Every structure is written in structure tokens, then in C-alpha cells.
Amino acid sequence: MSHRLHLSKDKKFKKVIDQQEEYILEKRNAIHLRLCSSIMSQQLSTKVAAVIYARFLALFNRKTPPAQDILAVPFDDLRGIGLSNAKVRYIQNVCTFFIENKVSDAKLHKMENEELIEFLTQIKGIGRWTVEMILMFSLGREDVFAVDDLGIQQAMARLYKIDTEDKKAMRQQMIKIAEKWRPYRTYACRYLWNWKDNEPKN
């Protein structure tokens, strides 16, 4: 597969890839729901986030509730599933934005990466990192580099012996290294996350 061959040209990265199965990117819909899910899971363990999301879906009689249905849920009911006031407001912001701007999944799938980041970060509570995750995991974009992701920073610091004290210099070094991974930086991120989580620490 071309992305593995391309990324393997980086000798240090090759050992990361060789330990892993090939990744396949998927394209999904119901992007408003994926943004809501992302908000819910912030600063929570995967396990706790899954419990809260299951409680959220249980408020509806369908698996993919449209933005209108989510907006119709009373504030206190959303608080009742374990969400903070801020997270409830952010979820409502997402749904309001999608309704007011008549945002469809088809429209989002057609947008360029930077265009989409600019568009969705207009929503209060949605930052660049969240949209990058949407680009990778929901829209199946192949060349997204999440330079501000803590896991990516930790993995690259370890793999390339990058000094993490000076954050600005670290970011610049990461971006420079990642340039040679184009146009497959999403795959590179996926391999790095998995490697970081499974790499023996000794």
C-alpha cells in the first residue's frame, strides 16, 4: 500500500510501522453528532466518555438524533447524564450552528481541510484539535497533522529525541519532520498513537 511505502522511507518511522497492521480510513456521516461526542469526551477517560455517550443516546429513540432533537432536550436533562454546564452549552452551540447554517454532511465532505477548520471553529467550544480529529476519523482525510495533540507530541519526542522544554521549538521540529510524511500525515498520526500506547517503556 502506497502510504506504508512512503512513510517507511523515514527509517525511524519504519520501525513504528513494521510493528503494526495497516490502517484504513473511514468516511462517516452525522458530523454534528461526532462533534457533540468529542465535546462530551474532553478530559475524560475513554471508559467514562463511553458511559456518558451511551446515556446521551438513551435520551433519544434513534441512534443518530438530528441537531433539532438534541436542541429540544432540556438543559437539566443533559446535565443529568453527567455533563458540565459548559459542555451542555457547547453541544447546544454545535446544534444551533448546524441548523442556522443549514450544514449538511455532504457540504462538510466537500470542504478543503483548512476551510473546514475555519468554518467549524467559529462554534464556541470547538477548537482546531477537535476539527482535526473530525477530519481524520469522520471525513477520512489522509493528510492531517495534529501537531498540538499531546499523544503525538509525546510519541515524536520519544522517537526523534526532541527536547520538549521549549514548546515553540518542539512544534517547529515536529512540523519539519512531518513534512516528509506528506500526503499521508493522518496515517502517520494513527501509527504514532498506537505505538505510544503499546511501546514497551524500558
Backbone as a printed PyTorch tensor [residue, N CA C, xyz], in Angstrom:
tensor([[[  0.8640,  -1.2090,   0.0000],
         [  0.0000,   0.0000,   0.0000],
         [  0.8860,   1.2400,   0.0000]],

        [[  0.5460,   2.2220,  -0.7950],
         [  1.4440,   3.3560,  -1.0040],
         [  1.7620,   4.1550,   0.2650]],

        [[  0.7940,   4.3040,   1.1780],
         [  1.1100,   5.1420,   2.3560],
         [  2.1720,   4.4800,   3.2350]],

        [[  2.1430,   3.1560,   3.3420],
         [  3.1530,   2.4610,   4.1530],
         [  4.5430,   2.5520,   3.5010]],

        [[  4.5780,   2.3900,   2.2010],
         [  5.8530,   2.5060,   1.4760],
         [  6.4340,   3.9040,   1.6360]],

        [[  5.5770,   4.8940,   1.4770],
         [  6.0110,   6.2830,   1.5600],
         [  6.5420,   6.6020,   2.9610]],

        [[  5.7770,   6.2310,   3.9960],
         [  6.1740,   6.5400,   5.3700],
         [  7.4120,   5.7540,   5.7920]],

        [[  7.6080,   4.5860,   5.1870],
         [  8.7650,   3.7380,   5.5360],
         [ 10.0890,   4.3120,   5.0490]],

        [[ 10.0200,   5.3240,   4.1770],
         [ 11.2570,   5.9780,   3.7120],
         [ 11.9640,   6.6580,   4.8860]],

        [[ 11.1790,   7.0430,   5.8990],
         [ 11.7270,   7.6120,   7.1300],
         [ 12.1540,   6.4140,   7.9980]],

        [[ 13.4690,   6.2200,   8.1170],
         [ 13.9940,   4.9980,   8.7500],
         [ 13.4980,   4.8170,  10.1900]],

        [[ 13.4550,   5.9130,  10.9610],
         [ 12.9790,   5.7970,  12.3450],
         [ 11.4990,   5.4220,  12.3720]],

        [[ 10.7650,   5.9720,  11.4280],
         [  9.3180,   5.7190,  11.3930],
         [  9.0270,   4.2930,  10.9130]],

        [[  9.9260,   3.7660,  10.1200],
         [  9.7160,   2.4170,   9.5680],
         [  9.5310,   1.3820,  10.6830]],

        [[ 10.3020,   1.5410,  11.7780],
         [ 10.1830,   0.5510,  12.8640],
         [  8.8230,   0.6590,  13.5760]],

        [[  8.2460,   1.8570,  13.5530],
         [  6.9100,   2.0670,  14.1260],
         [  5.8570,   1.3560,  13.2670]],

        [[  5.9770,   1.5260,  11.9600],
         [  5.0190,   0.9240,  11.0240],
         [  5.1220,  -0.6020,  11.0110]],

        [[  6.3620,  -1.0920,  11.0280],
         [  6.5790,  -2.5420,  10.9070],
         [  5.9310,  -3.3390,  12.0290]],

        [[  5.6980,  -2.6800,  13.1670],
         [  5.0840,  -3.3710,  14.3140],
         [  3.5520,  -3.4280,  14.2060]],

        [[  2.9940,  -2.7590,  13.1950],
         [  1.5450,  -2.5590,  13.2020],
         [  0.8430,  -3.0250,  11.9330]],

        [[ -0.4580,  -3.2570,  12.1270],
         [ -1.3450,  -3.5800,  10.9970],
         [ -1.5680,  -2.3100,  10.1690]],

        [[ -2.0340,  -2.4970,   8.9620],
         [ -2.3380,  -1.3560,   8.1040],
         [ -3.6370,  -0.6800,   8.5460]],

        [[ -3.6560,   0.6470,   8.4960],
         [ -4.8790,   1.3880,   8.8420],
         [ -5.6940,   1.7020,   7.5970]],

        [[ -6.9990,   1.6660,   7.7750],
         [ -7.8950,   2.0860,   6.6920],
         [ -8.7500,   3.2220,   7.2330]],

        [[ -8.7530,   4.3320,   6.5250],
         [ -9.5440,   5.4880,   6.9710],
         [-10.9890,   5.3280,   6.5030]],

        [[-11.9040,   5.7240,   7.3740],
         [-13.3270,   5.6140,   7.0400],
         [-13.9660,   6.9810,   6.8850]],

        [[-14.9850,   7.0240,   6.0360],
         [-15.7810,   8.2510,   5.9090],
         [-17.1150,   8.0010,   6.5920]],

        [[-17.4920,   8.9160,   7.4640],
         [-18.7330,   8.7550,   8.2220],
         [-19.6200,   9.9730,   8.0350]],

        [[-20.8580,   9.8120,   8.5030],
         [-21.7870,  10.9420,   8.4680],
         [-22.2230,  11.3210,   9.8820]],

        [[-23.2850,  12.1400,   9.9840],
         [-23.7540,  12.6660,  11.2820],
         [-22.6170,  13.3910,  11.9970]],

        [[-22.0010,  14.3350,  11.2930],
         [-20.8340,  15.0460,  11.8400],
         [-21.2140,  15.8700,  13.0750]],

        [[-22.4220,  16.4020,  13.1130],
         [-22.8430,  17.1780,  14.3030],
         [-22.7750,  16.2970,  15.5500]],

        [[-23.1430,  15.0280,  15.3800],
         [-23.1460,  14.0750,  16.4890],
         [-21.7140,  13.7550,  16.9140]],

        [[-20.8130,  13.6860,  15.9470],
         [-19.4090,  13.3900,  16.2560],
         [-18.7590,  14.5620,  16.9880]],

        [[-19.1730,  15.7680,  16.6390],
         [-18.6830,  16.9480,  17.3750],
         [-19.2080,  16.9310,  18.8100]],

        [[-20.4750,  16.5990,  18.9670],
         [-21.0740,  16.5180,  20.3110],
         [-20.3560,  15.4600,  21.1430]],

        [[-20.0790,  14.3280,  20.5320],
         [-19.3830,  13.2350,  21.2120],
         [-17.9810,  13.6740,  21.6480]],

        [[-17.3210,  14.4230,  20.7710],
         [-15.9760,  14.9230,  21.0680],
         [-15.9990,  15.8670,  22.2700]],

        [[-17.0060,  16.7300,  22.3220],
         [-17.1510,  17.6480,  23.4610],
         [-17.3670,  16.8550,  24.7520]],

        [[-18.2430,  15.8710,  24.6870],
         [-18.5440,  15.0580,  25.8780],
         [-17.3170,  14.3540,  26.4150]],

        [[-16.4490,  13.9010,  25.5110],
         [-15.3130,  13.0650,  25.9420],
         [-14.1000,  13.8640,  26.4180]],

        [[-14.1200,  15.1950,  26.2470],
         [-12.9690,  16.0050,  26.6430],
         [-12.6430,  15.8400,  28.1280]],

        [[-11.3520,  15.6240,  28.4020],
         [-10.8290,  15.4730,  29.7710],
         [-11.4250,  14.2880,  30.5230]],

        [[-11.9300,  13.3110,  29.8000],
         [-12.4690,  12.1090,  30.4430],
         [-11.7350,  10.8880,  29.9070]],

        [[-11.7040,   9.8280,  30.6870],
         [-11.1340,   8.5760,  30.1850],
         [-12.0780,   8.0200,  29.1190]],

        [[-11.5510,   7.1790,  28.2620],
         [-12.3560,   6.5810,  27.1870],
         [-13.5660,   5.8520,  27.7690]],

        [[-13.3330,   5.1610,  28.8850],
         [-14.3820,   4.3660,  29.5200],
         [-15.5400,   5.2440,  30.0190]],

        [[-15.1980,   6.3020,  30.7450],
         [-16.2180,   7.2190,  31.2850],
         [-16.9500,   7.9220,  30.1410]],

        [[-16.1970,   8.3450,  29.1290],
         [-16.7920,   9.0240,  27.9700],
         [-17.8160,   8.1200,  27.2850]],

        [[-17.5030,   6.8300,  27.1670],
         [-18.4100,   5.8750,  26.5170],
         [-19.7090,   5.7280,  27.3110]],

        [[-19.5930,   5.7370,  28.6390],
         [-20.7790,   5.6320,  29.5080],
         [-21.6750,   6.8540,  29.3200]],

        [[-21.0780,   8.0310,  29.3220],
         [-21.8520,   9.2740,  29.1670],
         [-22.5000,   9.3450,  27.7890]],

        [[-21.7650,   8.9330,  26.7640],
         [-22.3240,   8.9680,  25.4090],
         [-23.4980,   7.9860,  25.2830]],

        [[-23.3900,   6.8430,  25.9320],
         [-24.4930,   5.8570,  25.9130],
         [-25.7300,   6.4370,  26.6090]],

        [[-25.5110,   7.1440,  27.7010],
         [-26.6250,   7.8050,  28.4120],
         [-27.2610,   8.8750,  27.5220]],

        [[-26.4100,   9.5830,  26.7970],
         [-26.8790,  10.6320,  25.8880],
         [-27.7860,  10.0320,  24.8070]],

        [[-27.3220,   8.9680,  24.1680],
         [-28.1150,   8.3320,  23.1070],
         [-29.4270,   7.7640,  23.6460]],

        [[-29.4080,   7.3460,  24.9090],
         [-30.6170,   6.7790,  25.5260],
         [-31.7330,   7.8250,  25.6950]],

        [[-31.3750,   9.1030,  25.5610],
         [-32.3830,  10.1760,  25.6460],
         [-33.2460,  10.2310,  24.3800]],

        [[-32.8080,   9.5340,  23.3300],
         [-33.4930,   9.6030,  22.0360],
         [-33.9910,   8.2230,  21.6180]],

        [[-34.9370,   8.2080,  20.6980],
         [-35.4530,   6.9160,  20.2240],
         [-34.8090,   6.5150,  18.8990]],

        [[-33.6700,   7.1440,  18.5780],
         [-32.9440,   6.7690,  17.3640],
         [-31.4470,   6.8930,  17.6200]],

        [[-30.6830,   6.1400,  16.8490],
         [-29.2300,   6.0870,  17.0860],
         [-28.5020,   7.3670,  16.6880]],

        [[-29.0310,   8.0250,  15.6560],
         [-28.3720,   9.2580,  15.2130],
         [-29.3680,  10.4120,  15.2680]],

        [[-29.5910,  10.9650,  16.4620],
         [-30.5420,  12.0710,  16.5770],
         [-30.0780,  13.3060,  15.8030]],

        [[-30.9830,  13.9230,  15.0320],
         [-30.6050,  15.1510,  14.3220],
         [-30.4060,  16.3150,  15.3000]],

        [[-29.7820,  17.3800,  14.8110],
         [-29.4710,  18.5430,  15.6590],
         [-30.7260,  19.1000,  16.3430]],

        [[-31.8510,  19.1100,  15.6140],
         [-33.0980,  19.6450,  16.1790],
         [-33.5270,  18.8670,  17.4280]],

        [[-33.3900,  17.5420,  17.3720],
         [-33.7910,  16.7000,  18.5080],
         [-32.8940,  16.9330,  19.7220]],

        [[-31.6030,  17.1140,  19.4630],
         [-30.6590,  17.3430,  20.5680],
         [-30.9580,  18.6830,  21.2330]],

        [[-31.2350,  19.6690,  20.3840],
         [-31.5300,  21.0170,  20.8980],
         [-32.8280,  21.0440,  21.7060]],

        [[-33.7240,  20.1150,  21.4160],
         [-35.0190,  20.0650,  22.1100],
         [-34.9210,  19.4580,  23.5180]],

        [[-33.7870,  18.8250,  23.8380],
         [-33.6160,  18.2150,  25.1760],
         [-33.3780,  19.3210,  26.2020]],

        [[-34.1480,  19.3400,  27.3000],
         [-33.9410,  20.3740,  28.3200],
         [-32.5140,  20.3630,  28.8860]],

        [[-32.0120,  21.5550,  29.2030],
         [-30.6550,  21.7540,  29.7230],
         [-30.3760,  20.7950,  30.8880]],

        [[-31.3040,  20.7440,  31.8350],
         [-31.1040,  19.9220,  33.0410],
         [-31.0460,  18.4280,  32.7400]],

        [[-31.7240,  17.9960,  31.6880],
         [-31.6630,  16.5830,  31.3010],
         [-30.2610,  16.2240,  30.7960]],

        [[-29.6530,  17.1670,  30.0620],
         [-28.2860,  16.9430,  29.5770],
         [-27.2920,  17.0010,  30.7520]],

        [[-27.5480,  17.9030,  31.6800],
         [-26.7120,  17.9590,  32.8920],
         [-26.8240,  16.6350,  33.6490]],

        [[-28.0160,  16.0600,  33.6360],
         [-28.3090,  14.8440,  34.3970],
         [-27.5640,  13.5970,  33.9490]],

        [[-27.0260,  13.6140,  32.7120],
         [-26.2850,  12.4260,  32.2460],
         [-24.8000,  12.5140,  32.6150]],

        [[-24.4280,  13.6280,  33.2880],
         [-23.0420,  13.7580,  33.7560],
         [-22.2310,  14.8060,  33.0180]],

        [[-22.9150,  15.7200,  32.3180],
         [-22.2080,  16.7840,  31.5920],
         [-22.1430,  18.0590,  32.4230]],

        [[-21.0460,  18.8000,  32.2740],
         [-20.9210,  20.0910,  32.9580],
         [-21.7830,  21.1280,  32.2480]],

        [[-22.0180,  22.2570,  32.9120],
         [-22.7810,  23.3590,  32.2910],
         [-22.1360,  23.7780,  30.9740]],

        [[-20.7960,  23.9120,  30.9840],
         [-20.0810,  24.3650,  29.7850],
         [-20.2650,  23.3760,  28.6330]],

        [[-20.1520,  22.0870,  28.9280],
         [-20.2900,  21.0800,  27.8560],
         [-21.7000,  21.0800,  27.2670]],

        [[-22.7030,  21.2630,  28.1240],
         [-24.0910,  21.3290,  27.6130],
         [-24.2220,  22.5190,  26.6640]],

        [[-23.6690,  23.6650,  27.0760],
         [-23.7530,  24.8690,  26.2210],
         [-23.0390,  24.6500,  24.8960]],

        [[-21.8730,  24.0220,  24.9400],
         [-21.1080,  23.7780,  23.7100],
         [-21.8630,  22.8490,  22.7550]],

        [[-22.5020,  21.8240,  23.3120],
         [-23.3030,  20.8980,  22.4920],
         [-24.4670,  21.6460,  21.8460]],

        [[-25.1020,  22.5180,  22.6220],
         [-26.1930,  23.3320,  22.0740],
         [-25.6750,  24.2870,  21.0030]],

        [[-24.4620,  24.8230,  21.2110],
         [-23.8420,  25.7100,  20.2090],
         [-23.6540,  24.9760,  18.8790]],

        [[-23.1710,  23.7400,  18.9570],
         [-22.9400,  22.9250,  17.7440],
         [-24.2530,  22.7560,  16.9840]],

        [[-25.2820,  22.3350,  17.7120],
         [-26.5710,  22.0590,  17.0610],
         [-27.2030,  23.3140,  16.4760]],

        [[-27.1080,  24.4190,  17.2190],
         [-27.6350,  25.7090,  16.7290],
         [-26.9170,  26.1200,  15.4470]],

        [[-25.5810,  25.9760,  15.4350],
         [-24.7650,  26.3480,  14.2740],
         [-25.1580,  25.5100,  13.0450]],

        [[-25.3290,  24.2080,  13.2480],
         [-25.6850,  23.3220,  12.1330],
         [-27.0670,  23.6650,  11.5690]],

        [[-27.9910,  24.0090,  12.4510],
         [-29.3490,  24.3470,  11.9910],
         [-29.3540,  25.7060,  11.2810]],

        [[-28.7610,  26.7080,  11.9270],
         [-28.7830,  28.0750,  11.3580],
         [-28.0450,  28.1670,  10.0330]],

        [[-26.9680,  27.3900,   9.8900],
         [-26.1770,  27.4510,   8.6540],
         [-26.5480,  26.3520,   7.6560]],

        [[-27.6320,  25.6180,   8.0010],
         [-28.0910,  24.5150,   7.1320],
         [-26.9190,  23.6130,   6.7120]],

        [[-26.1230,  23.2040,   7.7040],
         [-24.9240,  22.4060,   7.4350],
         [-25.3060,  20.9420,   7.1970]],

        [[-24.9160,  20.4310,   6.0570],
         [-25.1620,  19.0110,   5.7560],
         [-23.8290,  18.2610,   5.7600]],

        [[-23.9080,  16.9500,   5.9420],
         [-22.6900,  16.1350,   5.8750],
         [-22.0390,  16.2830,   4.5010]],

        [[-22.8520,  16.3090,   3.4660],
         [-22.3260,  16.4240,   2.0900],
         [-21.4960,  17.6980,   1.9280]],

        [[-21.9910,  18.7860,   2.5100],
         [-21.2790,  20.0730,   2.4230],
         [-19.9100,  19.9700,   3.1060]],

        [[-19.8620,  19.3370,   4.2770],
         [-18.6080,  19.2100,   5.0220],
         [-17.6220,  18.3110,   4.2910]],

        [[-18.1200,  17.2400,   3.6990],
         [-17.2460,  16.3110,   2.9640],
         [-16.5980,  16.9860,   1.7580]],

        [[-17.2640,  18.0330,   1.2220],
         [-16.7260,  18.7190,   0.0280],
         [-15.6820,  19.7720,   0.3810]],

        [[-15.6500,  20.2180,   1.6240],
         [-14.7460,  21.3170,   2.0070],
         [-13.2930,  20.8650,   2.0920]],

        [[-12.3820,  21.7940,   1.7790],
         [-10.9500,  21.5460,   1.9750],
         [-10.6690,  21.5520,   3.4820]],

        [[ -9.5400,  20.9490,   3.8680],
         [ -9.2250,  20.8230,   5.3000],
         [ -9.2090,  22.1580,   6.0470]],

        [[ -8.4100,  23.1010,   5.5580],
         [ -8.2800,  24.3930,   6.2700],
         [ -9.5920,  25.1710,   6.2470]],

        [[-10.3100,  25.0490,   5.1530],
         [-11.6210,  25.7000,   5.0170],
         [-12.5790,  25.1590,   6.0810]],

        [[-12.5410,  23.8570,   6.2770],
         [-13.4120,  23.2080,   7.2570],
         [-13.0310,  23.6080,   8.6790]],

        [[-11.7180,  23.6720,   8.9510],
         [-11.2440,  24.0810,  10.2870],
         [-11.7290,  25.4920,  10.5930]],

        [[-11.5770,  26.3760,   9.6120],
         [-12.0180,  27.7700,   9.7910],
         [-13.5310,  27.8480,  10.0190]],

        [[-14.2600,  27.0350,   9.2890],
         [-15.7270,  27.0400,   9.3550],
         [-16.2220,  26.5480,  10.7210]],

        [[-15.7300,  25.3960,  11.1580],
         [-16.2650,  24.7840,  12.3830],
         [-15.7140,  25.4040,  13.6730]],

        [[-14.5300,  26.0230,  13.6010],
         [-14.0060,  26.6590,  14.8220],
         [-14.7060,  27.9850,  15.1220]],

        [[-15.6260,  28.3780,  14.2680],
         [-16.4900,  29.5270,  14.5970],
         [-17.4110,  29.1780,  15.7760]],

        [[-17.6400,  27.8750,  15.9820],
         [-18.5430,  27.4250,  17.0490],
         [-17.8110,  27.5180,  18.3800]],

        [[-18.3970,  28.2250,  19.3320],
         [-17.7730,  28.3500,  20.6540],
         [-17.7390,  26.9670,  21.3170]],

        [[-16.5370,  26.5490,  21.7160],
         [-16.3770,  25.2290,  22.3190],
         [-15.7030,  24.2370,  21.3900]],

        [[-15.5400,  24.6430,  20.1060],
         [-14.8610,  23.7690,  19.1290],
         [-13.5380,  24.4120,  18.7250]],

        [[-12.4510,  23.7160,  19.0250],
         [-11.1230,  24.2160,  18.6650],
         [-10.5410,  23.4720,  17.4840]],

        [[ -9.3670,  23.9040,  17.0830],
         [ -8.7070,  23.3160,  15.9140],
         [ -8.4870,  21.8050,  16.0850]],

        [[ -8.0240,  21.3910,  17.2890],
         [ -7.7400,  19.9790,  17.5190],
         [ -8.9850,  19.1260,  17.2880]],

        [[-10.1340,  19.5890,  17.7840],
         [-11.3910,  18.8310,  17.6270],
         [-11.7230,  18.6390,  16.1510]],

        [[-11.5500,  19.6910,  15.3620],
         [-11.8710,  19.5900,  13.9230],
         [-10.8560,  18.6720,  13.2220]],

        [[ -9.5990,  18.7280,  13.6730],
         [ -8.6040,  17.8240,  13.0890],
         [ -8.9980,  16.3570,  13.3270]],

        [[ -9.5260,  16.0720,  14.5020],
         [ -9.9780,  14.7010,  14.8000],
         [-11.1670,  14.3060,  13.9010]],

        [[-12.0460,  15.2780,  13.6340],
         [-13.1840,  15.0390,  12.7280],
         [-12.6640,  14.7490,  11.3140]],

        [[-11.6800,  15.5500,  10.8780],
         [-11.0910,  15.3470,   9.5460],
         [-10.4930,  13.9460,   9.4240]],

        [[ -9.8160,  13.5110,  10.4750],
         [ -9.1630,  12.2010,  10.4440],
         [-10.1480,  11.0440,  10.5620]],

        [[-10.9840,  11.1120,  11.6060],
         [-11.7820,   9.9380,  11.9820],
         [-13.1850,   9.9010,  11.3760]],

        [[-13.6790,  11.0310,  10.9000],
         [-15.0310,  11.0500,  10.3270],
         [-15.0460,  11.3430,   8.8320]],

        [[-14.1130,  12.1860,   8.3890],
         [-14.1070,  12.5660,   6.9770],
         [-13.0520,  11.8050,   6.1680]],

        [[-12.2390,  11.0080,   6.8690],
         [-11.2730,  10.1440,   6.1670],
         [-10.2090,  10.8890,   5.3870]],

        [[ -9.8050,  12.0810,   5.8670],
         [ -8.7750,  12.8500,   5.1540],
         [ -7.3860,  12.2690,   5.4550]],

        [[ -6.5910,  12.1170,   4.4160],
         [ -5.3270,  11.3930,   4.5430],
         [ -4.1500,  12.2320,   5.0420]],

        [[ -4.2670,  13.5520,   4.9470],
         [ -3.0750,  14.3680,   5.2270],
         [ -3.3320,  15.4330,   6.2970]],

        [[ -3.6860,  14.9900,   7.4960],
         [ -3.9170,  15.9030,   8.6200],
         [ -2.8440,  15.6220,   9.6720]],

        [[ -2.1880,  16.6770,  10.1390],
         [ -1.1480,  16.5120,  11.1650],
         [ -1.5620,  17.2440,  12.4360]],

        [[ -1.8370,  16.4740,  13.4920],
         [ -2.3200,  17.0630,  14.7560],
         [ -1.1290,  17.4330,  15.6440]],

        [[ -0.4770,  18.5380,  15.2820],
         [  0.7590,  18.9420,  15.9680],
         [  0.5340,  19.2680,  17.4480]],

        [[ -0.6800,  19.6860,  17.8000],
         [ -0.9590,  20.0700,  19.1920],
         [ -1.4990,  18.9240,  20.0400]],

        [[ -1.5880,  17.7390,  19.4620],
         [ -2.0810,  16.5960,  20.2220],
         [ -0.9750,  16.0940,  21.1570]],

        [[ -1.3120,  15.9640,  22.4360],
         [ -0.3190,  15.5700,  23.4400],
         [  0.2950,  14.2030,  23.1340]],

        [[ -0.5370,  13.2570,  22.6980],
         [ -0.0400,  11.9220,  22.3720],
         [  0.9610,  11.9410,  21.2290]],

        [[  0.6840,  12.7380,  20.2050],
         [  1.5980,  12.8630,  19.0570],
         [  2.9020,  13.5190,  19.5080]],

        [[  2.7840,  14.5430,  20.3490],
         [  3.9790,  15.2220,  20.8670],
         [  4.8620,  14.2560,  21.6530]],

        [[  4.2280,  13.4790,  22.5290],
         [  4.9840,  12.5270,  23.3540],
         [  5.6540,  11.4500,  22.4980]],

        [[  4.8960,  10.9340,  21.5120],
         [  5.4360,   9.8770,  20.6460],
         [  6.6110,  10.3870,  19.8130]],

        [[  6.4530,  11.5640,  19.2130],
         [  7.5200,  12.1040,  18.3670],
         [  8.7360,  12.5020,  19.1960]],

        [[  8.5030,  13.0180,  20.4080],
         [  9.6230,  13.3960,  21.2850],
         [ 10.4610,  12.1610,  21.6010]],

        [[  9.7890,  11.0450,  21.8290],
         [ 10.4960,   9.8190,  22.1680],
         [ 11.2080,   9.2270,  20.9390]],

        [[ 10.4920,   9.1960,  19.8260],
         [ 11.0330,   8.5650,  18.6130],
         [ 12.1960,   9.3600,  18.0140]],

        [[ 12.0710,  10.6920,  18.0320],
         [ 13.0760,  11.5410,  17.3820],
         [ 13.9530,  12.3000,  18.3750]],

        [[ 13.8410,  11.9460,  19.6630],
         [ 14.6430,  12.5940,  20.7330],
         [ 14.5070,  14.1160,  20.6810]],

        [[ 13.2620,  14.5890,  20.6230],
         [ 13.0050,  16.0360,  20.5760],
         [ 12.9290,  16.5670,  22.0090]],

        [[ 13.5840,  17.7010,  22.2530],
         [ 13.5210,  18.3450,  23.5680],
         [ 12.1470,  18.9980,  23.7210]],

        [[ 11.4370,  18.6830,  24.8000],
         [ 10.0680,  19.1940,  24.9780],
         [  9.9940,  20.4400,  25.8530]],

        [[ 11.1380,  20.9320,  26.3160],
         [ 11.1290,  22.1100,  27.2040],
         [ 10.6120,  23.3520,  26.4780]],

        [[ 11.1870,  23.6190,  25.3140],
         [ 10.7840,  24.7880,  24.5200],
         [  9.6660,  24.3480,  23.5650]],

        [[  8.4440,  24.6750,  23.9400],
         [  7.2790,  24.1880,  23.1840],
         [  7.2660,  24.6910,  21.7370]],

        [[  7.6800,  25.9380,  21.5650],
         [  7.6560,  26.5220,  20.2090],
         [  8.6630,  25.7900,  19.3060]],

        [[  9.8620,  25.5700,  19.8310],
         [ 10.8990,  24.8640,  19.0600],
         [ 10.4700,  23.4220,  18.7930]],

        [[  9.8080,  22.8120,  19.7860],
         [  9.3360,  21.4350,  19.6280],
         [  8.3250,  21.3480,  18.4800]],

        [[  7.3730,  22.2870,  18.4600],
         [  6.3540,  22.2910,  17.4010],
         [  7.0100,  22.4340,  16.0220]],

        [[  7.9710,  23.3590,  15.9280],
         [  8.6450,  23.6020,  14.6490],
         [  9.3790,  22.3570,  14.1610]],

        [[ 10.0270,  21.6740,  15.1030],
         [ 10.7540,  20.4520,  14.7570],
         [  9.7960,  19.3510,  14.3070]],

        [[  8.6610,  19.2420,  15.0110],
         [  7.6440,  18.2410,  14.6560],
         [  7.1050,  18.4900,  13.2560]],

        [[  6.7900,  19.7420,  12.9590],
         [  6.2360,  20.1070,  11.6430],
         [  7.2440,  19.7870,  10.5380]],

        [[  8.5230,  20.0960,  10.8330],
         [  9.5850,  19.8430,   9.8520],
         [  9.7100,  18.3350,   9.5670]],

        [[  9.7050,  17.5270,  10.6280],
         [  9.7990,  16.0640,  10.4640],
         [  8.6010,  15.5380,   9.6770]],

        [[  7.4130,  16.0570,  10.0330],
         [  6.1660,  15.5710,   9.4160],
         [  6.0350,  15.9490,   7.9440]],

        [[  6.8000,  16.9520,   7.5020],
         [  6.7440,  17.3620,   6.0890],
         [  7.0270,  16.1890,   5.1580]],

        [[  7.9860,  15.3450,   5.5460],
         [  8.3550,  14.2270,   4.6540],
         [  7.2880,  13.1230,   4.6430]],

        [[  6.3240,  13.2240,   5.5540],
         [  5.2320,  12.2270,   5.5720],
         [  4.0930,  12.5960,   4.6150]],

        [[  4.0820,  13.8420,   4.1480],
         [  3.0280,  14.2400,   3.2070],
         [  2.9980,  13.2810,   2.0250]],

        [[  1.8650,  12.9690,   1.4380],
         [  0.4950,  13.4060,   1.7660],
         [ -0.2610,  12.3950,   2.6500]],

        [[  0.4750,  11.7560,   3.5840],
         [ -0.1500,  10.6940,   4.4030],
         [  0.0220,  10.9510,   5.9070]],

        [[ -0.0730,  12.2120,   6.3120],
         [  0.2130,  12.5170,   7.7230],
         [ -0.8470,  11.9750,   8.6840]],

        [[ -2.0680,  11.7860,   8.2120],
         [ -3.1000,  11.1810,   9.0790],
         [ -2.6860,   9.7640,   9.4720]],

        [[ -2.2460,   8.9940,   8.4910],
         [ -1.8010,   7.6220,   8.7860],
         [ -0.6420,   7.6510,   9.7770]],

        [[  0.2840,   8.5990,   9.5620],
         [  1.4370,   8.7200,  10.4680],
         [  0.9620,   8.9490,  11.9040]],

        [[ -0.0220,   9.8170,  12.0760],
         [ -0.5620,  10.0860,  13.4190],
         [ -1.1720,   8.8230,  14.0200]],

        [[ -1.9120,   8.0840,  13.2070],
         [ -2.5370,   6.8520,  13.6980],
         [ -1.4770,   5.8540,  14.1780]],

        [[ -0.4080,   5.7050,  13.3900],
         [  0.6610,   4.7890,  13.7840],
         [  1.3560,   5.2740,  15.0650]],

        [[  1.5530,   6.5820,  15.1720],
         [  2.2280,   7.1380,  16.3570],
         [  1.4020,   6.9370,  17.6250]],

        [[  0.1020,   7.1930,  17.5440],
         [ -0.7650,   6.9970,  18.7200],
         [ -0.6890,   5.5400,  19.1890]],

        [[ -0.8200,   4.6500,  18.2540],
         [ -0.8300,   3.2240,  18.5940],
         [  0.5210,   2.7860,  19.1560]],

        [[  1.5870,   3.2790,  18.5520],
         [  2.9360,   2.9450,  19.0080],
         [  3.1760,   3.4490,  20.4310]],

        [[  2.7430,   4.6730,  20.6920],
         [  2.9090,   5.2670,  22.0250],
         [  2.1850,   4.4420,  23.0930]],

        [[  0.9810,   3.9790,  22.7470],
         [  0.1720,   3.2330,  23.7160],
         [  0.6800,   1.8030,  23.9300]],

        [[  1.4350,   1.2850,  22.9710],
         [  1.8460,  -0.1210,  23.0630],
         [  3.3480,  -0.3480,  23.1660]],

        [[  4.1100,   0.7190,  23.0630],
         [  5.5710,   0.6140,  23.0970],
         [  6.0530,   0.2510,  24.4940]],

        [[  6.9070,  -0.7560,  24.6520],
         [  7.4590,  -1.0640,  25.9820],
         [  8.2470,   0.1420,  26.5000]],

        [[  8.0680,   0.4560,  27.7680],
         [  8.6820,   1.6920,  28.2940],
         [ 10.1550,   1.5060,  28.6680]],

        [[ 10.6340,   0.2670,  28.8050],
         [ 12.0300,   0.1010,  29.2610],
         [ 13.0240,   0.2230,  28.1040]]])
